[in-house]
């Protein structure tokens, strides 16, 4: 079973999407670490994957012909970029398959939780049509702190503005349009943590962001804060979050991602708390976004095959400015 093109982590409903463009491609449902998958990929020049295929230095050694990795994701922390550079392997991602769908999920989690939608439905289905005990929390007038104002964070700000929320933000650089059009106030991270009623995370999984939300960060937050994470699980120190929930520092933790998604037993204590609402990494998962993922991956492959540099090739991250330079707009 060999082909110059292999697609990994393909769901059954997406197989026809791939075959229409690359009829000779090997299409597999498993990720790269599945049993026997590396052997099946050994002749591949091109591999398209999702986030669960770990392209480590050791894995890349077993893929001697590999020239292009087209990950169908924004993040690329599952790929050893340094090892790829050594081998002249081009890495491409999907910069924006649908930032709005993740921003929508942030508010789906917030509204579903703060207005007790699930509990209300269960109560009615059980034969009790009674609102007592289901008093909710409104978003209007609350302060939302957005950590990271890239494509997704900007969409969150737009929606928050529609709810008449006060919007704080922290990022390496300010986005002037958000300040001018939506009234976003950029502040240093400690100030955002201290002032926000709701904190939502939109940063990539890179060494600088690992455990960004730590015990020290929780100490700076308001008591009863609401924390939302649709970014990456590694951004939050899970044991620190457990302690923060137990102490009442965090009232609700709304998590679409977990730190130990591949070792789920480590999350049992966390997800058992009544104030924790978790979904299985579905913020990105819509028909529209999945279609966009494949479209951009196909585009990168076709551009590479012509000898051109794909427009979505992954560039080394560049820090233009730093959080310490962020000041309030006067």
Protein Blocks (a to p, Z undefined) as FASTA:
>chain_A
ZZfbdcehiafklmmmmmmmmmmbccdfbdfkbghklmmmmmpmbdcddfklccdfklmm
mmmkbcbdcdfbfblklbcfklmmmnopacdddfbgolmlmmmmmmmmmmmmmnommmmm
mmmmnopacfehpaccdfehpacddehjafklmmmmmmmmmnopacddddfbdcfklmmm
nopacddfklmmmmpmbdcddddddfklgoklafklmmmpcehiacddfkbfklpcfklm
mmmmmnomambdcdfbdfklmlmmlmmmmmmpmklccdehillmcfklmmmmmmmmmmmm
mmmmnopacfkbccddddfbdfklpccdZZ
